Amino acid sequence: EYAFRSMVRAITTPSNPVVLFFDDLQWADAYSLHLIRALVTDKSIKHFLFIGCIRDDEVDITHPFATELYEIQMRSVAVTKIEVTNITKEEANALI
C-alpha cells in the first residue's frame, strides 16, 4: 500500500494530473477497495481524481464497497454521486 501511494504521489503534478477510473466496483475484492480508500484519503496526494462506477442495484449497506465508501466519507473526502439511468430510444436518436 505504501509503495502504491508513493508512486501516485510521485507521478501527480499540477502539469500532469492523474485521473483513475474504475468500472464495476461492485465486483472489486476487499483489498482493491482498501487501496482505493488509501489513495483517496491520503491528504498528501494532490492533483488526483478518482472516478468509480457501480451498479447500485447490486450493492447494499453490507457490501464491502458501501463499507469503504462510508469510511471515505467519514474522513471528510468530498464524494459526488451521479445517478445515471437508462436512456430511451428517442433520447439515443437525439444524440445521434
C-alpha positions as CSV (number, residue, x, y, z in Angstrom):
1,E,0.0,0.0,0.0
2,Y,2.8,2.4,0.9
3,A,4.6,1.8,-2.4
4,F,1.4,2.4,-4.4
5,R,0.6,5.6,-2.6
6,S,4.2,6.8,-3.0
7,M,4.1,6.0,-6.7
8,V,0.8,8.0,-7.2
9,R,2.2,10.9,-5.1
10,A,5.4,10.9,-7.3
11,I,3.6,11.0,-10.7
12,T,0.9,13.5,-10.0
13,T,1.8,17.1,-10.5
14,P,0.0,20.3,-11.4
15,S,1.1,19.9,-15.1
16,N,0.5,16.1,-15.0
17,P,-2.7,15.4,-13.0
18,V,-3.9,11.8,-12.8
19,V,-7.5,10.6,-13.2
20,L,-8.1,6.9,-12.3
21,F,-11.4,5.4,-13.4
22,F,-12.7,2.0,-12.3
23,D,-15.9,0.5,-13.5
24,D,-18.0,-2.3,-11.9
25,L,-16.6,-1.7,-8.4
26,Q,-19.4,-3.9,-7.0
27,W,-17.1,-6.8,-8.2
28,A,-13.9,-5.5,-6.7
29,D,-12.2,-7.5,-4.0
30,A,-11.8,-6.2,-0.5
31,Y,-8.1,-5.3,-0.8
32,S,-8.6,-3.4,-4.1
33,L,-11.3,-1.3,-2.3
34,H,-8.9,-0.8,0.6
35,L,-6.2,0.5,-1.8
36,I,-8.7,2.9,-3.4
37,R,-9.6,4.2,0.1
38,A,-5.9,4.6,0.9
39,L,-5.4,6.7,-2.2
40,V,-8.4,9.0,-1.9
41,T,-7.9,9.6,1.8
42,D,-4.2,10.4,1.6
43,K,-4.0,14.1,2.1
44,S,-0.5,14.3,0.7
45,I,-1.7,13.1,-2.8
46,K,-2.5,16.2,-4.8
47,H,-3.7,16.6,-8.4
48,F,-5.5,13.2,-8.3
49,L,-9.1,12.4,-9.2
50,F,-10.7,9.0,-8.7
51,I,-13.9,8.1,-10.5
52,G,-15.7,4.9,-9.7
53,C,-18.8,3.3,-11.1
54,I,-21.1,0.7,-9.5
55,R,-24.4,-0.9,-10.3
56,D,-26.3,0.3,-7.2
57,D,-28.9,-2.4,-7.6
58,E,-26.1,-4.9,-6.7
59,V,-24.8,-3.1,-3.6
60,D,-26.5,-2.8,-0.3
61,I,-25.2,-1.4,3.0
62,T,-23.5,-4.6,3.9
63,H,-21.5,-4.8,0.7
64,P,-17.7,-4.1,1.0
65,F,-18.0,-1.2,-1.4
66,A,-20.6,0.5,0.8
67,T,-18.4,0.0,3.9
68,E,-15.3,1.6,2.2
69,L,-17.4,4.5,0.8
70,Y,-18.7,5.1,4.4
71,E,-15.1,5.1,5.7
72,I,-14.0,7.6,2.9
73,Q,-16.9,9.9,3.7
74,M,-16.1,9.8,7.5
75,R,-12.6,11.1,6.6
76,S,-14.2,14.2,5.1
77,V,-13.3,13.3,1.5
78,A,-15.6,15.0,-1.0
79,V,-17.8,12.4,-2.7
80,T,-20.1,13.3,-5.6
81,K,-22.7,10.8,-6.6
82,I,-24.2,10.9,-10.0
83,E,-27.0,8.6,-10.8
84,V,-27.1,7.5,-14.4
85,T,-30.2,5.8,-15.7
86,N,-31.0,4.1,-19.0
87,I,-31.8,6.4,-21.9
88,T,-34.8,5.8,-24.2
89,K,-34.6,5.1,-27.9
90,E,-35.7,8.6,-28.6
91,E,-33.0,10.1,-26.4
92,A,-30.4,8.0,-28.1
93,N,-31.6,9.1,-31.5
94,A,-31.5,12.7,-30.4
95,L,-27.8,12.3,-29.5
96,I,-27.0,10.9,-33.0
